[in-house]
Amino acid sequence: MSSERLKAFSDGVIAIIITIMVLELKAPHGEDFSALAKLWPILLAYVVSFTYVAIYWNNHHHLFYVVESIDGAVLWANLVLLFCLSLLPFATAWAAETEFAAAPMALYGVNLLACATAYLVLVRTLLRAQGAGSKLQAAIGGDFKGKLSMALYVAGIAASGWKPWLAGAFYVAVAAIWLIPDRRIVRVLE
C-alpha cells in the first residue's frame, strides 16, 4: 500500500504535538522583561522539545522519501512512534515546571529513549517491508548516530539522579547531533 496517508496522518499528529507544547507557554505576569526572565525553564524546555519534534519530523520525512511500500506492521510501528512523541508535551511541562529536577529529567530521558527506540523499530520494520537491496537498506548502513544517541540517552537517565543539569546536557547533545539532517538518504538518491 502507498505511504501517502501514513505520512499525512503523521504530519497532522506532529503538528498537534507542537500545538500542545506551545499552548503550555503562558504570558508572564508583569509588564517588563524581568517577568519574562522568570519563565526561562519553560522557554528552554519548549525550545529543546520543539527541536526534538522537528528533528523527528524531518527524519521521518526523509525516511519515507525512499519507501516504496508499507504494510500493517509499518502502520503499527509508526503509531508507536507517534505515541511516544505525543508524551513529550507532558514530560516537557513537568521538567520545566520543576526547573529540571531529578525525577522529571529522568522521565524526560526515558521519553526520549522511547522515541528513539520506536524510531529504530519503525526503521527495522520498513527495512523488512522493502526487502533486501532496497534504497532504504543502502541508505541506513550502520546507523552510528542512532547508536550514539541511545547511549547518550541512557547516560542522561543515569546522570539525572546525580546531576540533572548533566542529564540535560546529554539530551541537548543528542539534539545537536541530529540538527544536521540525515544525509544518508539524500546520498542514495543522488
C-alpha positions in Angstrom: 0.0 0.0 0.0 1.1 3.6 -0.5 2.6 5.6 2.3 0.9 8.9 1.5 -1.9 8.5 4.1 0.6 7.4 6.7 2.8 10.5 6.0 -0.3 12.8 6.1 -1.5 11.4 9.3 2.0 11.6 10.9 2.3 15.2 9.8 -1.0 16.0 11.4 -0.2 14.3 14.7 3.2 16.0 14.9 1.5 19.4 14.2 -0.9 18.7 17.1 2.1 17.8 19.4 3.8 21.1 18.6 0.5 22.9 19.2 0.0 21.3 22.6 3.6 22.3 23.6 3.1 25.9 22.5 -0.2 26.1 24.5 1.9 25.4 27.6 3.6 28.8 27.1 1.7 31.3 29.2 2.3 35.0 29.1 4.3 36.3 32.1 2.6 38.2 34.9 4.2 41.6 34.7 5.0 44.2 32.1 8.8 44.2 31.8 11.4 41.7 30.7 12.2 40.6 34.2 8.8 38.9 34.3 9.8 37.1 31.1 13.1 36.1 32.5 11.3 34.1 35.3 9.9 31.8 32.5 13.4 30.7 31.4 12.8 27.0 32.3 9.6 26.8 30.3 11.1 28.6 27.3 14.2 26.4 27.4 12.3 23.2 27.7 10.0 24.3 24.8 12.9 25.1 22.5 14.6 21.8 23.2 11.4 19.7 22.8 10.3 21.6 19.7 13.8 20.9 18.3 13.3 17.2 19.0 9.9 17.1 17.4 11.2 19.0 14.4 14.2 16.5 14.1 11.8 13.5 14.2 9.5 15.1 11.6 12.5 15.9 9.3 14.0 12.4 9.6 10.5 10.8 9.2 10.0 12.8 6.0 13.4 11.7 4.7 12.9 8.1 5.7 9.6 7.8 3.8 11.1 9.5 0.8 12.8 6.2 -0.2 10.0 3.9 1.0 8.2 2.2 -1.9 5.6 0.2 0.0 4.3 -0.3 3.6 2.3 -3.0 5.4 0.3 -3.3 8.6 3.4 -3.8 10.7 4.8 -0.4 9.4 1.5 1.3 10.3 1.7 0.0 13.9 5.4 0.8 14.2 4.6 4.4 13.1 1.7 4.7 15.5 4.0 3.6 18.4 6.5 6.3 17.4 3.7 8.9 17.3 2.5 7.7 20.7 6.0 8.2 22.2 6.3 11.6 20.6 2.8 12.6 21.9 4.1 12.1 25.5 6.8 14.8 25.0 4.5 17.8 25.9 3.8 16.1 29.3 7.5 15.3 30.0 8.5 18.8 28.9 6.0 20.5 31.1 7.0 18.5 34.2 10.7 19.1 33.6 10.1 22.8 33.0 7.8 23.4 36.0 10.2 21.8 38.4 13.2 23.7 36.9 14.7 20.4 35.7 14.6 18.4 38.9 15.9 14.8 39.0 12.8 12.7 38.5 11.3 14.9 35.7 14.7 14.8 33.9 14.8 11.1 34.2 11.3 10.8 32.8 12.2 13.2 30.0 15.2 11.0 29.2 13.0 7.8 29.3 10.6 9.5 26.9 13.4 10.5 24.5 14.8 7.0 24.7 11.3 5.6 24.0 11.0 7.9 20.9 14.4 6.8 19.7 13.6 3.1 20.2 10.3 3.5 18.5 12.0 5.2 15.5 14.5 2.3 15.4 11.7 -0.2 15.4 10.0 1.7 12.6 13.2 1.7 10.5 13.7 -2.0 11.0 10.0 -2.7 10.1 10.4 -0.6 7.0 13.6 -2.4 6.0 11.7 -5.7 6.2 8.8 -4.3 4.2 11.2 -3.0 1.5 13.2 -6.2 1.2 16.8 -6.8 0.5 18.6 -4.5 -1.9 16.2 -1.6 -1.3 17.2 2.1 -1.4 16.4 2.3 2.3 18.8 -0.6 3.0 21.5 1.1 1.1 20.9 4.4 3.0 20.7 3.1 6.6 24.0 1.4 6.8 25.5 1.1 10.4 23.4 4.0 11.9 26.2 5.3 14.1 24.3 8.4 15.1 21.3 6.3 16.2 23.5 4.1 18.4 25.4 7.1 19.9 22.0 8.7 20.6 20.8 5.7 22.5 24.0 5.6 24.6 23.7 9.3 25.4 20.0 8.9 26.5 21.0 6.1 28.8 23.8 8.2 30.2 21.4 11.1 30.7 18.9 9.0 32.5 21.6 7.6 34.8 23.0 11.1 35.4 19.6 12.6 36.2 19.5 11.4 39.8 23.0 12.7 40.5 23.3 15.9 38.4 20.1 16.8 36.5 21.9 19.5 34.6 24.3 16.9 33.2 21.3 14.8 32.0 20.0 17.9 30.2 23.4 18.4 28.6 23.3 14.8 27.3 19.8 15.4 25.9 20.8 18.7 24.2 23.9 17.0 22.8 21.8 14.4 21.1 19.6 17.1 19.6 22.7 18.9 18.4 24.0 15.7 16.7 20.7 15.4 14.7 20.3 19.1 13.8 22.2 18.3 10.7 19.7 16.4 8.6 20.4 12.8 7.9 22.3 12.8 4.6 22.4 9.0 4.2 19.1 9.0 2.3 20.0 12.1 0.2 23.2 10.4 -0.9 21.4 7.3 -2.1 19.1 9.4 -4.2 21.9 11.4 -5.9 
